[in-house]
């Protein structure tokens, strides 16, 4: 009854910042190979998603007046 919705935005942003700091510390501790591996996986993931979305696009219809008969 006395419960009011609280704005969780700032609290979530703070925890995300803490998690990002933890990831940075782990990468520094792991050395140079970890960031290179993560960058490679991220690049492949982005390329895969882009290719998948590009293949799903519907082709643009060509107006009949623009077609030439051979």
Secondary structure, DSSP 8 states (H G I E B T S, - for coil): --------HHHHHHHHHHHHHHHHHHHHHH-HHHHHHHHHHHHHHHHHHHHHHHHHS------GGG----
